[in-house]
């Protein structure tokens, strides 16, 4: 895949998005976790030490102020910690990482075949519900830590989560992903193909083969690879002329949503199928058009539970800057820079 773009211009945009992101008043939860994952990727791709230093300063201040109770969603902050530990070898970052991993392995609510239940608080908010969000917040983190520590048990559990999330959430007829699955009622609740759920799935699946050494030696990776192939084949047909995807993918009247569009495009670029190049190129133009001069990513939908009906999704506002919008935009922009470096 070759994108028609300037690496220097991309890096300039990344710098603006990072600066805006690091100036947001984010707390230790999933919005910050996704945002700072994007900043971590920006550091890895550009080598800008300032990005790493500002994340470390934020993290150290938060440790002193006091950290919250772990949930699936707060585990998203582990992505930043992995980068900080890899770069500094500071034990305090590893201790926090392992505290989150201990929660995922031994304390997080699970159901059925040892599948992680999505949790957003210390309460049992969504009994036996499986959400696509969990792949980014917890399973992808488990995979990264398993590879970093060469811990096969963590890798196996991460791939186990991918396996069951695919089985519960991907519609084999369409290739698209539902937002959630309720194991109590054995249904997908409102049954919406929510765009950001598809972005969580597509992006994290695209990263498995990049993060995991010799992924072909893991049978569950074949499951991930085939799932992603079919999902991206379906998604490319739903892209709009402006390069974005509707917040409900198959509903023409739904608004174009930038965080999902960035996550899906990042998956395409990471997967590097040359036949997806024209779709990624169109996404690049559409996403750049939604980044303000000050680095704010526009038209990002607010936090969204599994809504009761399509009206619930269509009424979610997109007025404000959101950490996940900043982070997924950075995931895409950094993938585009890496694409240019490959070619």
DOTOR-785803 format. One record per residue (C-alpha): z, x, y; residue in one letter. Coordinates in steps of 0.05 Angstrom, whole numbers. Each point is the difference from the previous one (the first is absolute). Example, Ala and Ser with C-alpha at 12.3 -4.5 7.8 and 13.67 -1.06 7.14 Angstrom:
ATOM|zz|xx|yy|aa
ATOM|156|246|-90|A
ATOM|-13|27|69|S
END
This chain:
ATOM|zz|xx|yy|aa
ATOM|0|0|0|X
ATOM|-18|25|69|X
ATOM|26|-32|64|X
ATOM|-37|8|66|X
ATOM|57|21|45|X
ATOM|30|59|37|X
ATOM|60|33|-31|X
ATOM|25|22|68|X
ATOM|-4|-71|27|X
ATOM|36|-26|-62|X
ATOM|56|52|10|X
ATOM|6|-20|73|X
ATOM|7|-73|-20|X
ATOM|51|19|-54|X
ATOM|40|37|53|X
ATOM|2|-62|45|X
ATOM|20|-45|-58|X
ATOM|54|48|-24|X
ATOM|29|7|70|X
ATOM|4|-76|9|X
ATOM|30|-8|-69|X
ATOM|54|51|10|X
ATOM|19|-34|65|X
ATOM|11|-67|-33|X
ATOM|72|-24|-9|X
ATOM|-4|-5|-76|X
ATOM|59|-5|-47|X
ATOM|11|26|-71|X
ATOM|-42|-52|-36|X
ATOM|-70|-12|-25|X
ATOM|-35|-5|68|X
ATOM|25|70|16|X
ATOM|-13|23|-71|X
ATOM|-74|-18|4|X
ATOM|-6|25|71|X
ATOM|31|68|-16|X
ATOM|-40|5|-64|X
ATOM|-60|-2|46|X
ATOM|30|53|45|X
ATOM|14|43|-62|X
ATOM|-72|-6|-21|X
ATOM|-20|19|71|X
ATOM|43|63|-5|X
ATOM|-29|18|-69|X
ATOM|-72|-7|26|X
ATOM|6|30|69|X
ATOM|58|49|-8|X
ATOM|30|-22|66|X
ATOM|72|25|-5|X
ATOM|22|-46|56|X
ATOM|-10|-60|-46|X
ATOM|46|29|-52|X
ATOM|52|21|50|X
ATOM|4|-69|32|X
ATOM|7|-34|-67|X
ATOM|56|49|-20|X
ATOM|36|-14|65|X
ATOM|-4|-75|-11|X
ATOM|24|7|-72|X
ATOM|59|46|18|X
ATOM|22|-47|56|X
ATOM|-3|-60|-48|X
ATOM|41|36|-53|X
ATOM|54|13|51|X
ATOM|-2|-73|24|X
ATOM|4|-28|-71|X
ATOM|-52|-24|-49|X
ATOM|-9|-71|-27|X
ATOM|7|-27|-71|X
ATOM|-60|17|-44|X
ATOM|-51|-53|-18|X
ATOM|-71|5|-25|X
ATOM|-22|-4|73|X
ATOM|47|53|27|X
ATOM|-24|47|-55|X
ATOM|-65|6|41|X
ATOM|37|50|44|X
ATOM|-2|47|-60|X
ATOM|-72|19|15|X
ATOM|20|35|64|X
ATOM|58|33|-36|X
ATOM|-47|29|-53|X
ATOM|-41|33|55|X
ATOM|61|26|36|X
ATOM|29|29|-64|X
ATOM|-65|32|-21|X
ATOM|-5|34|68|X
ATOM|72|20|11|X
ATOM|34|3|-68|X
ATOM|61|-31|34|X
ATOM|46|-27|-54|X
ATOM|22|-60|43|X
ATOM|-71|-28|-4|X
ATOM|-2|8|-75|X
ATOM|68|-33|-7|X
ATOM|-26|-61|37|X
ATOM|-63|-1|-42|X
ATOM|40|1|-64|X
ATOM|47|-53|25|X
ATOM|-61|-46|10|X
ATOM|-27|20|-68|X
ATOM|67|-15|-33|X
ATOM|-2|-69|33|X
ATOM|-70|-13|-26|X
ATOM|16|24|-71|X
ATOM|70|-27|-10|X
ATOM|18|-53|51|X
ATOM|-62|-37|26|X
ATOM|-9|-70|-28|X
ATOM|-52|-3|-55|X
ATOM|-27|-55|-45|X
ATOM|-43|-10|-61|X
ATOM|-30|66|-23|X
ATOM|44|41|46|X
ATOM|-41|-20|61|X
ATOM|30|13|69|X
ATOM|17|-64|38|X
ATOM|-17|4|73|X
ATOM|63|5|42|X
ATOM|8|0|75|X
ATOM|75|-5|5|X
ATOM|63|7|-42|X
ATOM|-8|-73|-20|X
ATOM|-42|-27|-57|X
ATOM|-51|-29|49|X
ATOM|-60|-7|-46|X
ATOM|24|-9|-72|X
ATOM|-49|31|-50|X
ATOM|-55|6|51|X
ATOM|-51|56|-4|X
ATOM|-33|18|67|X
ATOM|-58|48|12|X
ATOM|43|32|55|X
ATOM|45|32|-53|X
ATOM|-55|47|-20|X
ATOM|2|36|67|X
ATOM|74|-5|12|X
ATOM|26|22|-68|X
ATOM|-51|14|-55|X
ATOM|-42|48|41|X
ATOM|64|35|22|X
ATOM|23|7|-72|X
ATOM|-68|30|-18|X
ATOM|3|51|57|X
ATOM|72|21|-17|X
ATOM|-17|4|-74|X
ATOM|-57|47|15|X
ATOM|41|41|49|X
ATOM|57|9|-49|X
ATOM|-45|2|-63|X
ATOM|40|-59|-27|X
ATOM|-43|-37|-51|X
ATOM|49|-58|-5|X
ATOM|-10|-16|74|X
ATOM|-75|6|-7|X
ATOM|0|-46|-61|X
ATOM|43|-53|35|X
ATOM|-44|3|62|X
ATOM|-63|-11|-42|X
ATOM|37|-54|-38|X
ATOM|10|-37|66|X
ATOM|-73|7|17|X
ATOM|-19|-27|-69|X
ATOM|42|-63|7|X
ATOM|-15|-12|73|X
ATOM|-74|2|-18|X
ATOM|11|-49|-58|X
ATOM|41|-48|42|X
ATOM|-38|3|66|X
ATOM|-73|16|-11|X
ATOM|-47|-58|-13|X
ATOM|-47|26|-53|X
ATOM|-53|-52|19|X
ATOM|-6|22|73|X
ATOM|30|71|-2|X
ATOM|44|-19|59|X
ATOM|76|3|2|X
ATOM|48|-57|13|X
ATOM|58|13|47|X
ATOM|54|-15|-50|X
ATOM|18|-25|-70|X
ATOM|60|-43|-18|X
ATOM|23|15|-70|X
ATOM|48|-59|-1|X
ATOM|-56|-51|12|X
ATOM|-55|44|-31|X
ATOM|-46|-9|61|X
ATOM|-26|34|62|X
ATOM|36|-49|46|X
ATOM|-50|-18|56|X
ATOM|-53|43|-36|X
ATOM|-28|34|62|X
ATOM|-43|63|0|X
ATOM|39|29|58|X
ATOM|-36|60|29|X
ATOM|60|46|10|X
ATOM|22|-11|-72|X
ATOM|-68|24|-20|X
ATOM|8|60|46|X
ATOM|67|19|-31|X
ATOM|-32|-3|-69|X
ATOM|-66|34|17|X
ATOM|30|57|41|X
ATOM|55|18|-48|X
ATOM|-46|-4|-60|X
ATOM|-49|46|34|X
ATOM|55|51|10|X
ATOM|21|3|-73|X
ATOM|-58|44|-20|X
ATOM|11|44|61|X
ATOM|75|11|-11|X
ATOM|4|2|-76|X
ATOM|-23|65|-33|X
ATOM|-47|-14|-59|X
ATOM|6|-75|8|X
ATOM|-49|-11|-58|X
ATOM|56|20|-48|X
ATOM|39|-63|18|X
ATOM|-28|-64|-32|X
ATOM|27|-44|55|X
ATOM|-41|39|51|X
ATOM|-62|-28|-33|X
ATOM|28|-69|14|X
ATOM|11|19|73|X
ATOM|-69|31|7|X
ATOM|-37|-61|-29|X
ATOM|42|-48|41|X
ATOM|-17|36|64|X
ATOM|-74|3|-18|X
ATOM|-4|-75|-9|X
ATOM|43|-14|62|X
ATOM|-42|42|46|X
ATOM|-64|-30|-28|X
ATOM|27|-68|20|X
ATOM|28|21|68|X
ATOM|-64|31|26|X
ATOM|-35|-67|-5|X
ATOM|54|-32|44|X
ATOM|-6|50|58|X
ATOM|-18|-32|66|X
ATOM|-53|24|49|X
ATOM|53|31|45|X
ATOM|24|43|-58|X
ATOM|65|-38|-11|X
ATOM|26|-46|-54|X
ATOM|31|-69|10|X
ATOM|75|-6|-8|X
ATOM|-17|-48|-57|X
ATOM|-59|35|-31|X
ATOM|-41|-58|-24|X
ATOM|14|-47|59|X
ATOM|-54|6|54|X
ATOM|44|-30|54|X
ATOM|56|51|-8|X
ATOM|7|54|53|X
ATOM|-20|72|-10|X
ATOM|61|41|-17|X
ATOM|1|74|15|X
ATOM|56|28|-44|X
ATOM|-32|-29|-63|X
ATOM|-69|22|22|X
ATOM|26|71|10|X
ATOM|35|2|-68|X
ATOM|-62|-26|-36|X
ATOM|-45|49|37|X
ATOM|48|57|-15|X
ATOM|-5|-18|-74|X
ATOM|-76|2|3|X
ATOM|-2|68|34|X
ATOM|53|28|-47|X
ATOM|-36|-27|-61|X
ATOM|-63|34|27|X
ATOM|-53|-44|-32|X
ATOM|-64|16|40|X
ATOM|-23|-73|-6|X
ATOM|61|-20|42|X
ATOM|-20|45|57|X
ATOM|-34|-53|42|X
ATOM|61|-46|-6|X
ATOM|48|56|19|X
ATOM|-45|18|59|X
ATOM|2|-72|25|X
ATOM|76|-1|-9|X
ATOM|6|64|40|X
ATOM|-35|-31|60|X
ATOM|40|-65|-6|X
ATOM|67|36|-5|X
ATOM|-14|49|56|X
ATOM|-17|-61|44|X
ATOM|70|-26|-14|X
ATOM|38|63|21|X
ATOM|21|-2|73|X
ATOM|-3|61|45|X
ATOM|75|10|-8|X
ATOM|-5|2|-76|X
ATOM|24|-71|-14|X
ATOM|-36|-33|-59|X
ATOM|-20|-71|19|X
ATOM|-7|-65|-38|X
ATOM|51|15|-54|X
ATOM|33|-60|-32|X
ATOM|76|-5|1|X
ATOM|43|7|-62|X
ATOM|-22|-52|-51|X
ATOM|36|-29|-60|X
ATOM|-38|-36|-54|X
ATOM|-14|-62|42|X
ATOM|-1|-71|-26|X
ATOM|-72|-15|19|X
ATOM|-60|28|36|X
ATOM|24|-27|67|X
ATOM|61|45|-6|X
ATOM|-44|62|-4|X
ATOM|-47|-22|55|X
ATOM|58|-12|48|X
ATOM|32|69|-9|X
ATOM|-6|32|70|X
ATOM|-39|64|14|X
ATOM|22|13|71|X
ATOM|48|58|-9|X
ATOM|-4|72|-23|X
ATOM|28|8|-71|X
ATOM|21|62|-38|X
ATOM|-44|-17|-60|X
ATOM|-60|-7|46|X
ATOM|11|69|29|X
ATOM|13|30|-69|X
ATOM|-60|-31|-35|X
ATOM|-46|19|57|X
ATOM|24|72|-7|X
ATOM|-11|-4|-75|X
ATOM|-72|-18|14|X
ATOM|-13|49|56|X
ATOM|30|58|-40|X
ATOM|-43|-19|-60|X
ATOM|-61|1|46|X
ATOM|19|70|24|X
ATOM|7|23|-72|X
ATOM|-68|-31|-15|X
ATOM|-31|42|55|X
ATOM|34|62|-27|X
ATOM|-28|-13|-70|X
ATOM|-71|-6|26|X
END
